Amino acid sequence: MASQEIEDLAAALARLPGLGPRSARRAVLYLLKKRESAFTPLVEAMERVRANLATCDICGNVDTQNPCGICTDPRRDPRSLCVVEEVSDLWALDRSRLFVGRYHVLGGRLSALDGIGPEDLGVASLIARVAEGGIDEVVLAMNATLEGQTTAHYLAERLEGYPVRLTQLAQGLPMGGELDYLDEGTLAQALRARKPVV
Amino acid sequence: MASQEIEDLAAALARLPGLGPRSARRAVLYLLKKRESAFTPLVEAMERVRANLATCDICGNVDTQNPCGICTDPRRDPRSLCVVEEVSDLWALDRSRLFVGRYHVLGGRLSALDGIGPEDLGVASLIARVAEGGIDEVVLAMNATLEGQTTAHYLAERLEGYPVRLTQLAQGLPMGGELDYLDEGTLAQALRARKPVV
């Protein structure tokens, strides 16, 4: 079809999540056609990020600065710490703009199946941050999966005895959720956690 | 969520066809995590293509060389010319590996609605190539759409009188097509063009 360089670019793009060989080829064609308006800006944006890429030594977030923009933001409340499994969870929560504290990225979840124990996750660094003091609340924002909840449970045990309030995300109906389409587990949880109408 | 540079990269990726804001963020996270195995190769592949990007003066293909790899390939049959609407069509046909001639990219299709006439397409250059001689067959490989077929019809008229055999792609059932799921137009065309069983 095209030169080896173009084939290589399509192959590199096809490895991105969400793109297959077909959509990667469409993306390449798009870039080739829009050299100035799309190709150049994309390459420059990539170069800028790649040149400055760093993992935050404090929280584990990925950013173009270390410590990351969240850890160094003076408007953030240092007394509130939200523990998440992955960087993607941090980004997702932060998009809600509701949490104004700081984060701690574990880098995964406890999994007997995959042989992932506490020593493979950022647990020791979390305990160290909490032990250092100055933190009032730790939000255990694990996924609502078996492994996520196991991890939250384990962290709650490890953090026992420290003078912090432990909280976790509410579980129940998702926004816009229709009962008819929700799984039984969600419905059961929503029923169990039902609240009085104010 | 993240630094401005990372946001900019996500925005640039989200403009690619097939990627939206959500999948672009996932792609960015993937790149940040796989800096050496995915991010660097992708940036380098992009740089190589962007540095050498060119449109073939002969056929209109996009490649990293001009004339393109197909026009300069001595194993290609110069007597057979396949006319397509877009570069993407050229790539798609060439993946079938069945056509071993050369191509001519029109850069679009005739469209009264969009105000696209023959002068907006590579029609004059096609006529010039055919008039130059040395071509036995011109395959009009337009899309099986109204505009594509109008374009093919127009080209057939313009090429009348030149000593070339004009052909077009067969229309009928697509491979794996189930009658129950095919539209009436396709079925009517497959019936009209039915062939004796050999």
Chai-1 contact restraints between the chains, C-beta under 6 A:
chainA,res_idxA,chainB,res_idxB,connection_type,confidence,min_distance_angstrom,max_distance_angstrom,comment,restraint_id
A,M1,B,W91,contact,1.0,0.0,6.0,A-B,restraint_1
A,M1,B,D94,contact,1.0,0.0,6.0,A-B,restraint_2
A,M1,B,R95,contact,1.0,0.0,6.0,A-B,restraint_3
A,A2,B,D63,contact,1.0,0.0,6.0,A-B,restraint_4
A,S3,B,D63,contact,1.0,0.0,6.0,A-B,restraint_5
A,S3,B,T64,contact,1.0,0.0,6.0,A-B,restraint_6
A,S3,B,G69,contact,1.0,0.0,6.0,A-B,restraint_7
A,E5,B,R48,contact,1.0,0.0,6.0,A-B,restraint_8
A,E5,B,V49,contact,1.0,0.0,6.0,A-B,restraint_9
A,E5,B,T64,contact,1.0,0.0,6.0,A-B,restraint_10
A,I6,B,V49,contact,1.0,0.0,6.0,A-B,restraint_11
A,D8,B,A45,contact,1.0,0.0,6.0,A-B,restraint_12
A,L9,B,A45,contact,1.0,0.0,6.0,A-B,restraint_13
A,L9,B,V49,contact,1.0,0.0,6.0,A-B,restraint_14
A,A12,B,P41,contact,1.0,0.0,6.0,A-B,restraint_15
A,A12,B,L42,contact,1.0,0.0,6.0,A-B,restraint_16
A,A12,B,A45,contact,1.0,0.0,6.0,A-B,restraint_17
A,R15,B,A38,contact,1.0,0.0,6.0,A-B,restraint_18
A,L16,B,A27,contact,1.0,0.0,6.0,A-B,restraint_19
A,P17,B,R26,contact,1.0,0.0,6.0,A-B,restraint_20
A,P17,B,Y30,contact,1.0,0.0,6.0,A-B,restraint_21
A,G18,B,S23,contact,1.0,0.0,6.0,A-B,restraint_22
A,G18,B,R26,contact,1.0,0.0,6.0,A-B,restraint_23
A,S23,B,G18,contact,1.0,0.0,6.0,A-B,restraint_24
A,R26,B,P17,contact,1.0,0.0,6.0,A-B,restraint_25
A,R26,B,G18,contact,1.0,0.0,6.0,A-B,restraint_26
A,A27,B,L16,contact,1.0,0.0,6.0,A-B,restraint_27
A,L29,B,S88,contact,1.0,0.0,6.0,A-B,restraint_28
A,Y30,B,P17,contact,1.0,0.0,6.0,A-B,restraint_29
A,L32,B,V62,contact,1.0,0.0,6.0,A-B,restraint_30
A,A38,B,R15,contact,1.0,0.0,6.0,A-B,restraint_31
A,F39,B,R50,contact,1.0,0.0,6.0,A-B,restraint_32
A,P41,B,A12,contact,1.0,0.0,6.0,A-B,restraint_33
A,L42,B,A12,contact,1.0,0.0,6.0,A-B,restraint_34
A,V43,B,M46,contact,1.0,0.0,6.0,A-B,restraint_35
A,V43,B,R50,contact,1.0,0.0,6.0,A-B,restraint_36
A,A45,B,D8,contact,1.0,0.0,6.0,A-B,restraint_37
A,A45,B,L9,contact,1.0,0.0,6.0,A-B,restraint_38
A,A45,B,A12,contact,1.0,0.0,6.0,A-B,restraint_39
A,M46,B,V43,contact,1.0,0.0,6.0,A-B,restraint_40
A,R48,B,E5,contact,1.0,0.0,6.0,A-B,restraint_41
A,V49,B,E5,contact,1.0,0.0,6.0,A-B,restraint_42
A,V49,B,I6,contact,1.0,0.0,6.0,A-B,restraint_43
A,V49,B,L9,contact,1.0,0.0,6.0,A-B,restraint_44
A,R50,B,F39,contact,1.0,0.0,6.0,A-B,restraint_45
A,R50,B,V43,contact,1.0,0.0,6.0,A-B,restraint_46
A,V62,B,L32,contact,1.0,0.0,6.0,A-B,restraint_47
A,D63,B,A2,contact,1.0,0.0,6.0,A-B,restraint_48
A,D63,B,S3,contact,1.0,0.0,6.0,A-B,restraint_49
A,T64,B,S3,contact,1.0,0.0,6.0,A-B,restraint_50
A,T64,B,E5,contact,1.0,0.0,6.0,A-B,restraint_51
A,G69,B,S3,contact,1.0,0.0,6.0,A-B,restraint_52
A,S88,B,L29,contact,1.0,0.0,6.0,A-B,restraint_53
A,W91,B,M1,contact,1.0,0.0,6.0,A-B,restraint_54
A,D94,B,M1,contact,1.0,0.0,6.0,A-B,restraint_55
A,R95,B,M1,contact,1.0,0.0,6.0,A-B,restraint_56
